[in-house]
């Protein structure tokens, strides 16, 4: 097992090094991860909406049962069948409790759907940002001027004021880290 773990760590470190040297690929990997999370969020929303529809149907059926038992209670009272009134009232009360439980559960589902939709919106927004950054990284990678400029401008180039108008690798690294951190936070929040 030790050899496998060592080999696995070696491969992971080589992959991390490769991605650091090819930030556009790292952005593509992040975009793919976001796409998968977007699909997961869409599946979650669809599942929650299916559960909500089922609960709505159960609430409707329970309400109809309550009406039926209420009519039976009134009918039993009118016929002076007091032996049936008490059990029918107990049945009606049990159905009311069941309906209230379903209603509460449905309200919880509505809130979870709202949270999942907000998560989906944030994932889609982040995915769009990553797409833009990947396109910029690709453009910077293929532009010979940008490559030439990055090789000629240094700390000792005579200019004491550095402009960050172009692609800033440190800034990009922080943005990737912040995006990943935010995604992990969203995952933890969804797990609650």
Secondary structure, 3 states (H helix, E strand, C coil): CHHHHHHHHHHHHHHHHHHHHCHHHHHHHHHHHHHHHHHHHHHHHHHHHHHHHHHHHHHHHHHHHHHHHHHHHHHHHHCCCHHHHHHHHHHHHHHHHHHHHHHHHHHHHHHHHHHHHHHHHHHHHHHHHHHHHHHHHHHHHHCHHHHHHHHHCCCCCCCCCCCCCCCCHHHHHHHHHHHHHHHHHHHHHHHC
